[in-house]
Each structure stands twice: as C-alpha cells, then as structure tokens.
Amino acid sequence: MSQPVVVNREGPQLKMNFVTGPRTGERLSLPYPEQGISTILLGRSRECPIWIDSADVSRRHAEIFAGQHGQLLIHDLGSINGTLVNGQIAQLTAPLPLHPGDHIKLGLTEILFEGVTGVPAPRPNPTPIVTTRPTASLSDDIFIYIFLRNGQRYLFSGEEATIGRGQANDIVIDSNSMSRQHARLARTPNGVYISDLGSTNKTFVNGVQADAPIMLHDGDILRFGDVEADFKIENQRLSAVFRADDLNIPELEDGTKFDKTFLGDMTFREITQNSPDDIRRSIEEGETNLAVNLIVVGRNQRQSSAALPEGTALYRPEIARPAVPQARLGAEVARLEGVWYNEGSGRASTLLLKDVRIGLRQGELVALVGPSGSGKSELVEIMGGFLAADRGTVSILGYQIPTHESWRGKKRLNLEEERDHVRWRSRNIGYMNSDLNQLNPRLTILEQITTAIELAGTVVDPRRRNEIAMERLFLVGLTDPEIPRLKPSDLNRREKQLVALARALANDPPILLGDEPIGNLPSDAANYVFKLLQQFVASGKTVLMVTHDAYWARNATRQIEILDGEIVGSLS
C-alpha cells in the first residue's frame, strides 16, 4: 500500500481513499474547496488534483465544489461513463451532496469519501464591488455579462444561450474563425458553464480548451476562434450607480477630482478602463453607456446580435488585456512571410496555404493546432526544407529556403535534388512524424542514425558516427544493448518513435519539427516523449509540434492555430 499523499495541511481537508482502479490503496488529502473560488477536478488530465490514469475516465470527468451554504457537492462534467455516488447518477445540472462514507464511481474507479478534517470557514457576504472571482449562481442580485473586446456587451438573462456565426444563435458573432454554432452557455443552480459545440477552432477559457463544460468565474477570458471576450459578474445592473469616492479613479490633469460624483449607467470595468477625461465627457454629454451596445440574450429573452462591428471608442488595445510577463526567449530562429502553397496543378490544384506569416524564437515549444486538411503538415514540411513553397519568404536560421517563385534554374523546384540544401537541412533541422513506418525497414536501428549523420557530412570517421548514434539512443532512453542491431520490425510503437526522435537529433540540430510526434502513442509513452521535448527546449532548442491533443497543446509555450491554410490565432 502506498503512502498517503498530502497536498496541503492548512485548513479543512477532504480525505479520499481509492478502493478500485489504477490507484487502489492510495489515500489523498485535499484542501476543502472555497465557495465560488476553487473546485476539485477529477479526471484523466494531469491538471486534475484527483488524477486517474485510466482510459475509462474522461480527461475532465467530474468536479467537487462547495455550494451556497458550504455544502460539499459533486457533479459530472459531461463524461462518457458518467459519475455515480452510491449508485446514483450525478448530473451536470443536478449535483449530489457528499457525505462521509459515500462511494464515488468514475468508470471502473471507485473512491471512498472518508470525510473532512476541520470545519470549513464561513465565507463573508460579497461586497457591492466584486474583488474576488465569484461564480454566477441563480441569485436574483447577480447580473451576468459578456464583453467583446470591441465594446459590444451582452446581458445573459436566460437559462441557456448559444454562440456562433449563424443567425439562429442567441449571440451572433460574424467572424470567419467561428463555427455556425460554436459554444453554449448554460445557467445552473451552481453557476454558469460554457461548453464547446464541436467547433472547428474550439472554445477556450483563460487559454484552456473547453473540451468539457467549464464553470465560469468573474473576470474569465473567453475565446471563440480569434474573437476574445470577458466574462463579468456585476452585483447591480448596468443602470446602477457608483460613487466615485468608492472607486480608485485618478484625478484629471487640471487637478479636478470626481468626489461625490455619481456615474450613472457605467460598470466598474468601464470606469476603471476609461480615462478620467472620457468619464467626464460621458457625464457632460449624458452618454453614460460610453456608446457600448447592450443586447439581452437567452432563451427567455432571445435576441440575436448584429454582425461583429468595427472597434468602438471604448476598445483600447493597450488596456484590453493585462500584460502577461513573457518567458525569456532567445533570438528569432525562423520566420515565414507571405507563404502560399498549391498542391497539384491545373484543374487538380488545391490551395493549402494562404499568406502564412509566423515566427519562432529560440527556446520555444510551439504547438501547431488545427483540423485535418488545414495545411499543418505542409507548413511543417516547408519550414523543414522538405517542400518548396510557391511564393513568399522562408527564412530559417538566416538561410533562405528556395521557393518556386524564386527558383530560376527549373520550371519546378525539387529540394531533394539540391545536394547543398539537403546537407544544410540535415545539419540544422530535425524532423519526425507519427508514421510508424517512417524508419527504413532494411536498416538496423544504429544505421538509421549513422546514415543521418553521414548525410550531414559533419563526421567522417565511421567509428565516431557509431559513438554519436549510441549517445542519441541513450539520450532518448533506449539503453537496451540489444536495440542497436535490431530492425524496426522488432520494435514496439514506443521504441520506434524514440528511434525516430534519436534520428531527428542525430546532428544536434537547433530546430526540431514534429508532425504529430506523439499521435500514435499510448499515454505513458506520449508523456515520456513530451517530457523529452520539454528538456530539449530547456537546453535552448526550438520545437514546433503539430498536435490534435488539447492537453499537449496547453502545455506548450505557445499555440499557433491554422484553419483552411490561414493562421487564425496565436495564444501564449
């Protein structure tokens, strides 16, 4: 039996005991969730405090939270196999209370809730101006708003509202990056949840993909495609008044202050995000809503919005989002400008990349995400020098990769025939993909790597090439002395992918490109490969990784989203 895992010994603790499943016999001690502040997630994703590494458990399976009176509740988050408490189903909109001795079942895993040590401290009543991050409950004194970054705002007053490009939605946002029906808001007795409706570019909350319903809190940042919005909870309707001496509003340049001044139809957000001159002008002209369009949405007061307008006076990029400290990165190592690529010719021609513009810096682990057929693989092959773009600029480490437009020697450029280019590529670019047949079936594992070293032309001595190849195999964890003399057919999936990674690192390249490098691996092997990629980034390399998995994308330094051959967003 393993030792108890204690997360935090301060304050009330929830005691959990795994009865069945992969963690049988383990005990957990977790902080009591604070009402409206924190919750406890259960699922297969490693971000969950109660992590269950089992295929029958969804990534975000269930959630434990404190109700309005501090009562402990649990509900399902739209999992495949459901959540049971003593055999009773816990639904998203119908949570079940938890009592000592209750048995929680998620798939084939059963957890005994042993009880709580200590007494949860009562939460103070909320103040008129929200300084914490409450959840939106069904309380009558709570008003829920969505603020688009262009100044348009929506009052969510019903029980459900859909968001999308189609005119049948409650909130219509006319953006090409949004699906016709993109996401749904649902108001429950415990709060407001947002869920994706199978959209192409997905729905994000604070940069986390909503691959299951996510409870929203005051101040959350929503993103639908390339459209960003703020989720805001107000204790009073927008027509309520605030006194200026209750707020921290700077004085005007002439020394005028807003002492005892009432600011009418303005929210706390509007007051704090507009200059004092804007506020005074708004009061003098009677434009207390600062030209912001308010639309009521919801099933009970359904009113579709207009198309997304141009930016209004309220939208100021410098205050639209707080500055986030960026990690220390090195110099730019790759840049693509105005890259276009067509596959085929004539009637069979298909445009796969349209005016692509991206850049990579040293020390980045970048995830390239997008649906199938969006041009991800072609983009990676162009950056790696395997495929020539039709036109544009492809600069990698200061080297200009030729394009069909720039190539004057032939009608059609074949980069594989250019010896100098292939040698440069072998020295500077490492490449791997998810194809389990990417290795040469006729070569031994050692020869897979020594051939790549020989192609770069940097090491002449065959004995030294063998030494380097063995070092690369050990680097990726292939320490079995039998492996170097085996053929790819003698290896399992994990070993094949690690050999492909060792071959990509054969010449110690500064840039590593992966087209779904962990796509065909089981979770333990995928996690191992991803950790290796993170280690390479920490050593100063740059990694660009194509992935469909939201978990790996969220753990990258940055995400670049591509749709129908166009870059539609980038998220740090």
N, C-alpha and C positions, 0 to 999 in steps of 0.2 A: 504494500500500500504506500502511495507517495505521500510526502509531507504536505500539510495544509498550505495553501497559497494565500498569503495575506496581502491585500492591495493597499489598505490604509487602516491604521489602528485608531485614528482620531474620529470621534463621533460615533453615532449608531452604525452598526454593521449588520448586513444581511449574511446569514450563514446558509451555504448551499452544499449539498453532498450529491455527487454523481453516483447514481445507482446502476445504470446500464450505459452502454455506449463506449466510445474510444477513451473516455477519461474516467472509467469506472474506478471508484475508490478514492478519487480526489475530492478535496474539500476547498471551497472558496469562501473568502470573507471580503465583502464588497461594501463600500460606503452607501448608506441609505440615500436614495435619490431625493434631491430637493425639488419641491413643488415648483414647476414652471422653469426650473433651471437646468436640471440634469436628469438623465434617464439611464437605464442599464440595458444595453442591447445584447441579444443572444443570437448567435448565428455562425456561419462558416467563415465569414470575413474576419481577418485578423484584427480589424479595428474594433471588434466587439469585445467588451470586457469579459463576457462569458463565451469563449471561443470553443466551438465544437467542430473539429475537423472530420466531417462525415458527409458523404455525398447525399444522404437523405435529409440533410439540414440546409436550408436556404442561406444565402450569404447574410442577409438581414432577416432573420426568421421571426423574432418576437421582441417585445420591449416591456420592461418593468418600469413603472413610474409611480409617483405619488399623486393621488387625487386631490380634490379641492380641500379636503379635511385631513390631508396627510395619510390617507389610507393607501396601502400598497396594492397596486393593480397590475395586471399583465394583459396584453392583447397581442394578437397575431399581426404581422406586417405584410400580409399577402403571400405567405409562404406556400410552397407546393404541397407539403404534407400536413400543414396545419399545426396548431398549438392546443394542447389539452391540459386541463387542470382537473385532476381526479376524474378523468374520463369525460369532462365537459369541455365543449369547444369554446375557446377564447377568440372572438372575432375582433376585427379592427375597430368596428363601431360599437362593439359590445364587450368591453374588457371584463375580466373576472377578478374578484378580490383574492389576495393571497393571505393564507393563514399558516401558522406553524404546523408542520406535518403534511402539508399539501404536496402532491406529486405533480411535477410539470413534465410533460412529454413533448419532445420535438423530434419527429421522425422516430428513429429507434432508440434515441437517447432519453433517459428518464432522470430527472433531478429531484431530489428531496429538499424542500424548503424547510430548514430546521428552525427558523425564527430570526428574531432581531435581538442583538445585544445593545442595551442602552435605550433611551427614549428619544425619538426624533424631536428636535427643537421646533416649536411652532414658528410659522412664517409670519412676518409682520404684514399688515394690510398695505396694499400698494398706494403710493402717493400719486397726486394728480399728474405729475410729470414722470414718465417711465424712465428709470435709470437702470433697471435690471433687464433681463431678457425673458419676459413672461411669455407663456403660450397663450393662444387665443382660445378661450373657452366660450361657452354659450351664454355667459353673463351678459345681462342687458346693458351694462355700463362699459362694454368693450366694443370698439369700432375697428374694423379690420380694413386696411388699405393696401393696395399695390401701387407703387410709384414707378412708372417707367422713367428711364434716365433722360427722356426728352421733356419731362414735365407733366405728362399725362398721368392721371391718377384714377384709381378705381376703388369704389367702396364695395366690399364683398359683404352682402347682407343676407344672402340665401343660405341654403344648406349645401349647395353644390354649384360649381361653375366650371366650364371648360374653357381652355385657352388654345388658340390656334389661328391659322391663316384663313380658314374657311369662315364665311359669313354666318354660318349656323352656330358658331360658338358664342358664349357669353362675353368673352374678352377676345376681340378680333385684333390681331397684330399682323399687319400686312408686311411681312418680311420673307424673302425667299429662303432664308435659313430655317424657317419654322414649317412644321408639317401642318396639313389642313386641320387636324385635331391633334394638338401637341401634348397637352397636360390637363390634369383635372385637380381642382381644389375641392376638398370635402370637409365640411364642418361637423365635428362630432362633440359629444358631451365633454371630451377631454382636450380638444384642441382642433386646430386646422391642419390637415395633411395635404401634401401635394404628391401626386404620382404621375409618372410618365405614361403616355398612351401609345407606346410603340413608335415614337417619333424617330426621324432619321438622325437628327443631331442631338437628341437626348435632352433631358432636363437636369439642371444642376442646382444644388443648394450649397452656397458657400464653397463652390468648387467641387463638391462631392456629387457624383451622379446619383440621381434618384432611381435606382434600379429596383427599389421597393418604396412604398409610401413613407414619407419623411414628415415628422411633425415640425411645424414651422414656429419660430420664435421671433420676437421683436428684433428688427434690425438685420434679419437674414437677407442675403443677396441671392436672388434668383436669376437664372439664365436659361433662356429658351433659344437654342441656336446662337445667333450673335446678338440677341436682344437681352439686355440686363434690366433688372427691376429690383426695387427694395420692398421687402415685406415689413409693414409697420402696424403696430397696435397703438391706438390712441384711447385714452380714458374718456375723452369727450369727442363729440362730433366736430367736424371741421368748422362749424359755425360757432364753436365755443370761444370764450375769450381767455387770454392770458395777460397777466400784468407784467410789464417789462421789468419791474424791480424784482420779480420772482425768477427772472432768467438772466443768464450771463450775456448781455448784449453790449458790445463795445460802443463807446461814445463816438460821435461824429468828429470830423476833422476840426470843425469850429468849436468843439467842446460841448455841443448840445447832447444831453442825455435823454433817455426815454423814461425818466422817473414817473411812476404812477400812470403811465400811458397805457391805454387798452388797445390791443392789437387785433381785435375783431376776428374775421374768418381766416385765421392763419394757424398752422400747426407748429409745434415745437421745431420740427425739422425745417420748415420754411423760414422760421425766424432765425435759427442758428446758421442756415446755409445761404442767407442773403445778406448783403452788406447793409449797414445802417441807412445809407442813402436810399437803397431800394425800398427798405421798410418805410421810411418817412414819405417817399414819393407815393408808395402804395396807399398810405393812410390819407395823405392830402388829396389824392385823386379818387379816393373811395374804392380803389381796386384791391380789396382786401384779400382776394384769392390769388393775386400775382399772376393772373392770366393762365392759371392752371385749369385744365378741363377735367371736371369731376363727372364720372359715369358710374351709376349704380349697376351692379351685376349680381347675378344669382338666379336660381330657378324661380323664386317668388317675385322678383322684380327684374325679369330678364330684359336686357337692353344691350344689343350688340354695339361695340365701339366702332369708331370710324377707322379708316386706314391710318397706319402709323405716320404722323405728320413730321415735318421737319423740326429741328430743335427749336425750343422756345427760349425766351429770355431767362427763364428760371434755370435751364440746363447750363451749367458751367463746368466744363471738364475738370478744371483744377480742384473742384470740391465735390465732384460726383462720387468719388470713392476715396477713402482714406489711403494715404500712401503706405505701401507694404514694403518693409525692408527687404531688399533683394540679396540673395546669397552672393558671395564674392566669386565672380566668374572671370575666366581669362579672356584673351583676345578672341575676336571672331575668327572662326576657322572655316566657315562655309557660308556662301551667300548665293542665292538664286534670284535673279531679277527677270521678270517678264518671260518666263519659260512657257513655251507651248509645245504640245506633242500630239501628233496624229498617228494612230495605228492603221496600217494599210494604206491604200491609195485608191483614187477614183471613187467609184460607187461604193466600194467596201471600206472607205475611210471612216474612222471613228475618232472624234476629238476626245482625248483622255485627260489632257492638262491644259488649263486656260490661264494664262497670265499669272503664273505662280511666282510668289515673292516670299521667301523665308530666309532666315539666317540662323546659324548655330554658333555657340560660343564654347570655348574650352571649359571642360568640367560640367557640362550639361548632360542629363539623361532625359531626352525628349521623346515623348510618346506621340506617334502619328496615328490619329484615330479617324475612322470614317467607315461608312458601309461598304459592302462588297461592290466592286466596279467603280469606286470613286477615284481611282488613279493612284492609290497608295504605293503599290508595288512598282509602278512605272516611275514614280517620283524617286523612290529609293534607288532604283537601278540607274537613273540619270545622275543622281548625286554620287553614286559609286563608280561612275565612269563605265558602266556596262552597256548603257543605252544612250544614244545621241539624241538630244532634243532637236526639234525642228528649228526653233529660234529662241533667242534670249541669251542670258549670261549665266554660266555655271562656273563659279569660282570656288575651288576647294584648296585651302592652304596656299592661296596665291596663284595656283595653277588654273588656267582657263581650259576647261574641258571643251573640245570642239563640238559645234552644233552643225546640223545640216546646212543652215544658212551661212555659217562662217567658213564651211569647208569648200575649197575651190578646186581641189585635186580630182574629185569624182562627183558624179551626179548624186550618189547616195553614200553616206559615210558608214563604214563598218569599223567600230572602235576595236574589235577583236583582231583586226588585221594590222593595227598600228603598234609595232613592237615597242617603241619608246613609251607610248601611252600605257600599254599593258604593264610594263615594268614599273612605271610611276604608280599605277594603281595598286600593284601588288605590294609596294613598299609603304603606301600611305593609307590604304583603305582595307579594313577587314569587313567581310560580308558573310552572313549566314541567313538561312531561312528555316521554315518549318518542314520542308520536304525531307522525309525520312530517307529518300533515295538521292540526296544531294552529294553523297560521298561516292567516289569511284569504286564500283564493286570489284574491280580487278586489282586494286592496290591494297596493301596492308595498311593498318592504322598508322604505323610510323611513316610509311611512304606518302600517305595523304598529306602529311605536314611537311616532310622534307621536299616534296615536289613544289609546294607553295613557296618555300624558302629559295629553292633553286630558280623559280620563275622571277623572283625579285632581283636576282643577280647580286646580292649583297654578301653571300657567304660561298666561297669557292670550295673549301675543304669539306668533303662528304662526311668525315667524322664529326666535324663541328656542327653540320646540319643535323646529324642524328642526335647530338647532345642537346641542341636547341629544341628539337622536336620532343624529346623526352621531358625537357623542362616545361614545355607548354602543356603536355599531358598531365604532369604533376600539378601544374598551376590550376587546372580546372577540376582536379580531384580524381583523376584516373591514375591511381597508384598501383593497380594490379599489374605485376610484372608480365603477365601473360598477354595483356591487351595489345601492346605494340605489334605483335606478329599475327594478330587475328585479322580477319576480313570483316567488312561492315555487316555481312550476313550473320556473323557470330555474336553481334552485339544487340542489346535491348534498346528501346527507344531513348531512354535517358543517356546511355553511353554513346549512342550515335550523335545525339545533339551536343554532348560535351566534346566529342571529337570534332564536330563542325565548328564549335567555338574555339577549340585549340588551334584548328587550321586557320580561322579568321585572325587569330592573334599570333600567327607564325612569325611575322616580321615586325612585331610590336608596333602596329600602326597607331597613329594618334586619333583616328576616327574609326568607329565600329558601327556598321549598319546592320540591322536585323529586320528581316521581313517575317513577322510572326515567329520570332526565335523560340518562344515557349508555347506556341499554339497547340502542338500535339502531345504535350507532356502532361502526366498526372500532376496533381497539385504539389506533392512533395518535391518532385524533380523540377517543376516550374519555379518553385520558391527558391530552390538552390541556384538555378541559373540566374534568376533575377538578382539574388544577392551578389553573385559574381559580377554582374553588370554594374551594380552599385559600387563594388570595390574598384572596378576599373575607372569609373568616373571619379572616385575619390583620389585616385592616383594621377588625375589630370587628363584622362582621355575624354573624348566626346562620344556619346552613344545616341543614335537615333533608332528607335524601335517602333515598328508597326505592330499594333495590337488591337484586338477586338474586346479585350477583357478590361472592364472598367476598374477592377482592383489594381491591376498593374499600371494602368494609365494614371490613376490617382496618386500612385507612389512615385511617379516620375517628377523630375524637376519642373517640367513644363509640358503642356499638351498642345499639339497643333491639330486642328480639325480640318478635314478636307471633305468636300461634298461635290460630286459631279465635276471633278477636276479643278475645283477652285478652293482656295484657303478661305474658310469662313470664320475662323476664330483661333485665338491662342490664349491659354489660361496657365498662369503660373501657380 
